Every structure is written in structure tokens, then in C-alpha cells.
Amino acid sequence: MTDSKVKTKFDRPSYIARSKSLRDLLRDLRKAELWLFMAAVAAFLASAFFVVKYFVGGDMTPEAWTSEQWLNACLGLGITAVITAAQAFLYASGYKGPAAIIATFIVVFFGLFSEISQSMEREDATVRHRSENSAVFQAAVGSITTLASNASSISNEQRALADTRAQLAYWQDLKAQKTANHEAVKYSHKTLDKRIADYERKLESYNHQVVMQDQTRSSLLSSAISQAKQLEYDEDKHYAMIRLIKDFLGVTGIWASFLFSVIIIGTFEYAFHFVGTYVADHRAALLSLGRDSHGELINAPDGIPLAAQLASGGNIPQDHANQLRNEYLDWVSPDRNARMTVTMPTENSQKLEGVETEENKIADMTQKRFFKIIYTDVRNRILNGELKPTIRPVTEAVGEIIREKGERMGIKASLMGKPQRQEIAETILRTLEQETVVELNAEGGVGKPKYVLAPRYAEAMLLNKAAI
């Protein structure tokens, strides 16, 4: 013999239906639906920025977009809207099971991925903006500009090098003329060779200076460009919390930014899911009471939908609880109808019928109130599993309530015999059937109860007992 596994999962819709009135249910549902809509809009915008930016190629200046980029932007918005709507509907549906878990994982993954990506992109743009507008980066850019302008100008060493080359060429040309025609040049070979040697030494010196100057300028320019490149995205320009995560965990800035985004977006996604579940639970609670999301009865007592009756011009269905209560009052006080009509003389000595005295009004209201007390008490006992929805237990409960509370309401328990108590019990069970709390036993017959608890209430009762 093996022990069966007891289902202990808490049934929130049943708890909500028992702990809240219809007005509170509808009020809380309206508030939750408003917050669910706001969460869906926020999720759509957070995802749309990243998806659209990806589809248009990273350019987020709509006035400069081409027709192709506009089409891609519309495509990105459409995809994001559909997925976000599916996410909101799934959260608010209350679906359970493996398929719902897989669907939830897919839409949550998309939401986390796109929203975290957008958050990191926003942080990256913030760091870059802060870095490019810092004074140090501006100074580095200025030094690059200065070095670049100096490279395009001619220095004194370059001028001297050019003059030396010209003089060397001049003296070399004179030497060539002297060699060709000895008398054409007045300088001697010795003088020409000395001048040529001097200019060659100067040319070598100036050439070395120019080369060193070019190397120095190139080194300074490279160093300035490297420094500007580092300052263009300065890790110290992250938010303080990201820097704290980076130093505390010893990770890089990109990982710290990722963890920061996960905390923010993860919390938002949980809140989004919670609001959707809250809406689903309240709708399920209303459904368990036989009402739609607007608080209207889903089915009229005769089985015809209430909306269909009203749309066809029919009247609002009759309140069976009040009708059964009136039947109860009729047999409890047989003289009730007689007391409801009194005779009053007028100036013409005419009789006015149907005028109710104040004393009769008070007595009638007392009886109605007492029936409501009996009915409410019995209904709660049945829903809590303390009382079976059959004639005998309900009759005994009615007698007990009459003995305990009747005297305080001015009703004598001795005047209520067993037939009267049994009639009250039958009236209560018929009313509970109209409210779909109980239903006729499909397996009814001799020796079997006429009514059984509705399946949704029976299941909720078992779950509550298992949880206890």
C-alpha cells in the first residue's frame, strides 16, 4: 500500500472569492488591469528601442532615414508589439502546464534580452557622452590638432636643409665647370672641394635633425591619438553603482553593466508577471462566482445569457433569492399578507388598501434579516466543509441557528417546528442551486443526496484541507 501524494498548492482564486466582496473584486481588477496596461506599454518601449535600432542599422535619426530604413523600423515595431501583447495576454490568462511554461520562457527571454540590451546600449551611450565632453579628452583632441597642423608647416631645420642642398648643388656644378674648362672658374680645385665638403657635412646634420624631428612629431601624434582613443570611452564615467559592482566583483565594466541591467529589468519582468497573474486570479475568482469580468451574471437563472436577454429587449431576470425569501415569510407568518393591507378612513370615508403600517414594516424587515442570517451562516458552513448540502444536516443547522439567534431577533424558537425548519432548509438549498454553489446530484436516487457541492468549491475545499 502506497501513500497518495496530497496536492497542497494554494488556490488563490478561491481564496480571493471567499475573502473579498464583489465590489472589492471588481475594484481591484480594474486597478490591476490599468497597471498591466502600463507595464505592457513600458515593456514595448524598452524592447522597441533596441529592436528598431538594430533593424535600421544603428542610426536613430528618423529625419535622415531612407524609405528602406522606415520599412525596417515599422517591421521592428510590429514584431515587438506582437511579442509584448502575447506576453501580457499570457500573464493575464492564468494558463498552467508545460505548454504555458515554455511559452512564458520564450516571451520572458525575448523581453529580458531586448530590454537588457537596450539598457546596456543606453549606459554605453551615456559613458561615451560623458567621456567625449570631459576636459581631458578635449585637451587630447586639441593636441592632436596642433601636432597635425605643425606637420603640415615647414620648420626652420627643413628650410636650412633645403638651402644646404641648393648650395651643395651650386658648388658641385662649379667644380664640374672647373674640370671642363680650367680658366672659366676663378676658384681653385682646393677651394671648391672644401666648400663642397662643408655643405655635405651641413646637409648630413640638417637631414638628421629633420628625420629626428619627424620621428618626434610622429611619436607625439601617435601618443596623443592613443590617449584620445582611451579617453573617448573612459570606464570611470560609468554610474557609481556600476563602478561599485565592477570593483566588488572584480569584473570588467561591460559585465558590471550587464549585471546592473539584469537587476533592473529582472525586477520589472517579475512585477509584470505578478500583475498579470493578479489579473488572472481575480478573473478566475469572478468566474467561480458565476460572473464575468464586469461583475455581471454569466448565465441567467433560466440558462439564457444575461447579455442576450438585455440585447433582445428582455427584462432583467427575477431575483430568485428574494422570491424564495418571500415564500419563507409567507409560511412563517400566515397572517403576513393580511397584516400588509389595512383600512384607513378618508374625508369621504373611502377605504385605501395596500397601505403598510410602520410596525408591519419593522416586523417584515426583521424576518428578512433573520432569513439572511440563517442563509449566510449555512452557506459559509457548506463552503467550509462543515456541513453537507443535504436536507437533514441543513435542517439541523437551521434549528441550531434559530435557537442561538432567534430570541435576539424577536423570533420564538418554540414556534418553529421541524416541518418549518425543513422547509427553510429546502429553500436555502434551492437558493444555493440558483447561485451555482450546489448542483443537482447526477447520480441521485433512493438513499443518495439530492444536492452536491459544485466541483470548483469541492476542489477548493480539498485544497484548503490539504494545505492545513
N, C-alpha and C positions, 0 to 999 in steps of 0.2 A: 504493500500500500504506500503510495507516494502522496506527499502533501501538495495540494494545488497552489499555484502562485497567486497571491492576492493582488489585485490591481489597486494600487494606492495613489494613483495620480489625482491631484486635486482638480475638481471640476469647477473651474472659475465661473462659467456662465450660470450654473445652478446656484452657486453661492451669491452671485450678483442679483439673480432673480429673487432670492429669498431675503437679501439684506437691503434692497433698495425699492422704493416705491416706483410706480410707473413714471411719475413726473421727474423723479431724480434720474431714472434710467435715460429718459429722453434728453434731459438737460446735459448729462454727462456725455451722451452720444454725440450731441451737436457740437459740444466743445472739442471732443476728440476728433471728429471729422474735420473741423476747421484746422486743428493743429496738424492733422495728417496731410491736408492740402498744402499747408505752408511747408512742411517737411519735404513733400514731393517737389514743390517749386524750387526749394533750396538745393535738393539733390540734382534736379535737372540743370540748374545754372552751373553748379560746381562741375558736373560732368561735361556740359556743353562747351565750356571754355576750352577744355583740353581737347575734346574730340574735334571741334571746329578748327582749332589752331592746327591740329595735325592734318586735317583734310585740305586746308587751304595752303599748306606748305610753310607754316610758321609765321606768316605775315598777318598781323591782326590790325591792319589799317583798311577798313572796308571801303573807304573812298578811293583806294588805289587798286582794288580787286578787279580782276578781269571777269568776263562772263563765266568762264570755266571755274574760277575760284568761287563765284557766287553759287553756282550749282553744287559744288562740293560742300560749301557751307550749309546749304539747305539740306543736303543729304546727311551731314553730320547732326544737324538739329533734329531731323526726323528720326534717325536711329536712336539718339539719346532720349527723345520724347517717348518713343515706344518702350524702350527698356525701363525707363523710370516709371511709366504708367504701369507696366507689368509688375514692377517691384512694389508699388503702392497697392495695387489690387491683390497681389499675393499676400502681403502682410495683413490686409483687411479681410481676407477671405476666410481665415481660420482653417485652411486646409491642413490635413495631417497625413502622415505616411511617408514612405520612401520617395515617391514622386515629388511631393511638396518639399521635402528636404533637399533633393537635387536641384529643383527649380530655385529654391531660396539661395542655395550655394552659388548658382550661376549668376543670379542678378546681384547678389551681395558682392561677389567677386568683381563684377564689372563696376559697381558703384565704388568699391574700395580702390580698385586700380585707377579708374579715371579721376576720382576726386583726390586721391593721394598724389597722383601725377600732377594735377593742376596745382595743388598746394605746394609741391616742390618746385614747380615752374615759377610760381609766384614768389617764393622765397629766393630762388636763383636770380630772378629779375631784380628783387629788392637789394640783394647783396651787390649785384653788378652796378646798379644805380648809385648806391652809397659809395662804392669804390671809385667810380668814374668822376664823382663830384667831390672827392676828397682833395685837400690842398697838396698832399704829397704826390698824388697821381698827376695833378695839373702841373706841378713843377717838373716832373719827369717828362711829360709831353713837351713842356717848354724847352727843356734842354735838348731834346731830340730835334726840335725845330731849329734851334740855334746851331747845333752841330751840322745839320743838313744844309743850312744857309752858308755856313763857313766853308763847307766842302765845295760849294759851287763858286766861291770867290777865289781870286789869285792872291797868294801870300807873298811876302817880301822875299822869302827864300826861292819861291818859284820864279819871281821876276829876276833875281840875281842869277839863277840857273840859266834862264833864257838869255840874259846879257852875256854870260860867260860863254855859252855855246856860240853866240854870234861873234864874239871877239876871237875865239879859237878858230872859227871858220875863216875869219878875216886873215889872221896871221898864217894860217896854213895855206891860204890862197897866195899870199905874198911869197912864201917860201917856194911854192910851185912856180911862180913867175921868175923868182931869182934863179931857180935852177934852169929854167928855159932860156932866160936872157939875163946874163950876169949884170949887164950895165943898166937894165930897166928899173931895178930896185936899188935904192940908196942904202938899205940896211944890209948888214953883213949876214952871212950864214949863222955866225955865232949868236948875233942878236935875235935873229928870227927863231933859232932853236930855243933860246932862253925864254922868249915871250910865249912860245907855244907850250913849253914845259910848265910855265907858271899858270897859264889858263887851263891846262889839263888838270893840274892839282886843284885849282878852284872849282872846276867842273865836277871833279870827283867829290869834293867836300859838299858843294851845294846839292849835288844829286843825292848824297847820303842824307842830308838834312831833310830834303823833300820826302824821301822814302820814309824816314822815321816820323816825319810829321803826318804823312798819310796813314801810317800804321797806328799812330796815337789817336788820330781823329776817328779811324775806323773802330778801334777798340772802345773808345768813349761812346761812339754811337751805338755799338752792339750792346754795351753795358746798359746804356740808357733805355734801349728798346726792351732788353730783358727785364729791367726793373719795372718799366711801364706795363709790360705784359703781366708781371706778378701782381702789380698794384691794381690792374684792371679788374681782377676778381680777388679781393682781399678776404681771406677766411675770417678775419677779425670783424668783418662787417655783418656777420650773422646776428640774429636776435640773441639776446642774453641767455634765454633758456636753451637754445640750440648749442651755444658755446658751453653751457653747463653740462648738457648731455655728452657733448664731444669730450670734454675733459674728464668727466666722471667715468664714462665707459671706455675711454681711450680709443675711440673710433674716429674715422675721418669725418669731415664736415658733411659730405653727402649722405652718409649713414645716419648721422645725428639729425639731419633734416628729414630723412625718411622716418625715423622713429618719432620725431615731433609731429609729422603729418599723420602717422598711424594713430597716435593718441587722440588727435582732434577728430579725424574722420571716423575712426573706430567708435568713439563715443557717440558721434552723430548717427552713425548707422544703427547702433543699438537703440538709441532713442527713437529713431524712425521705425524700427521693428516693434518696439514696445507700444508706440502709439497705434500702429496698425493692429496689433494683437488686442489692444484695449478696445478698439472699434469693433473687431470681430467678436470679442466676448460679449459686448453689450448688445450687438445684433442677435447673437445666439440666445442671450437671456430674454430678449423681447420675443424671439421666436418660440421659446419654451413656454411663454405666457400666451401664445396664440395671437401675437400682434406683430405688425410689420415695423419697419424702421421709423415710421411716422407715428407709431402708437395706436394705429387703427387695427381693429379685429381683422384677422386674415380671412376667416370664414364666419358668415352669419350663422345663427343657431339652426336655420333650416338648410345649411350646407351651401348656400349660394354666396359667393364672394361679396363682401360688403361694397367694394368699389363698383361692382357690376350692378348691384341694386340701385345705388345712388345715381350711376350714369344713366340708367334706364328710367329715371324719374320716380323710382320706388321710394317708399318711406324708410326711415331708419328702423332697423329691426327692433322688435319689442324686447324690453328688459325682462328676461325670464326670472331673474332673481327677485325682482320686485313683485312679479306676478305670483311666484311661489310663496313669497313672504305674505302677500295679501291673503292667499288661501289659508296659510297657517293662522293668521289673525282671525279669519272668519270662523274656523272651528274652535279656536281657543276661546273666543268671546262671541257666542252665537247672537247675542243682542247688540253686537257692534254696529250692524247696518241700521238697526232700529234707533240706536243712540245717535247715529250720524245725522239723522233727519229730525228736526224739532219744529214746533209750530210757534210762530211769533205773531201777535196781533199787530195790525197796522191801523192807520187812521180810518180806513174803510172796512176794518175788521176782516181783511183778506189774509189767507194763510200763505206764508212763504216757506216752501220746502227746500231742503238741501242746505240749510244754514247750520254750520258746525259750531258748537259751543267751545269756549276756551278750555273747559275741563276735559271735553272729549278729545281735543287736540293733544293735550298733555298725555292723556292715557294712551292714545294711539301711538304717539312718539315713543313712549316708554316701552310699549310692546315691540315696536320695530327695532328699537335699540337693543332690547334683550335678545331678540332673534338674531341680530347681527353679532352679538357677543357669543351666543351659542355656536353660530355658524363659523365664526372666525376661529374659535377655540378648537372645534372639531377638525376644521381644515388644517390647522397647524399640526395637530396631533397625527393626522393621517400622513402629512408630508414628512414629518419627522420620524415616521415608522413606529410611533407609539400606539397607533390604533389601526386596525384593519378596516378597509372600506366596505364593511358588510353591515346588515341591519342590526343584528344583536349587539355587537360591540359599540356601534354608534348610538343605539338606544340607551345602553348603559351609561355611556359618556354623557348623553343629554340629561339623563336623570341626575347624574353626579353634579353637572354644572347648575342645574335648576336648584338642587339642594344647597349648593355653596353660594350662589349669587342671586337666586330668585328673591329672597327676603329683602335684600338691599334695593332691589328694583320695584318692590311693592307687589311682587307676584308670589302667591302661595304655592309651595311645592305640593301640598296635600291635594290640591285641586287638579294636579296633572297626573293622571293615571297612566298605566302602561300603554293603552291604545293611543293616548295623546302623544306620549314620548316616542312611540314607534312611528307615528305619523310625522313628527318633527324630523326623525332620523331619515325617513324616506324622502322628505322634502329637501333635506340637506344633501343627500346623495344625488338627487336629480339635479340640484343646482351645481354640484361639483362636476357632474357629467356635462352640463352646459358649458362650464369653464374649462373643459378638457383636462381636469385634474384626474378624474377617474373615467373609465370607459366600460362598456358592457363586456362581460366575460365571454370571449368567443367559444370557450369550452363549457359554457354554462349548462346546467342541467339539474337534475334532482340531487340534492346534497352538495352542490357546488355554489360558491358565491355568485351573486348576480353582477357585482361590480368588481373590478380590479384596478389597481393604481396604473395610471398611464405610464408607458415604457420609459419616457425621459425622466419622470420623477422617481420611478423604481430604480433606475440605474444610478441616479444622483444619490439616492438614499444608501445604496450598497457601497458606493464610493466613499461617502462620508463615514459609514461604519468601519470600512476598511482603514481609512485614514486615522480614525480614533484608535 
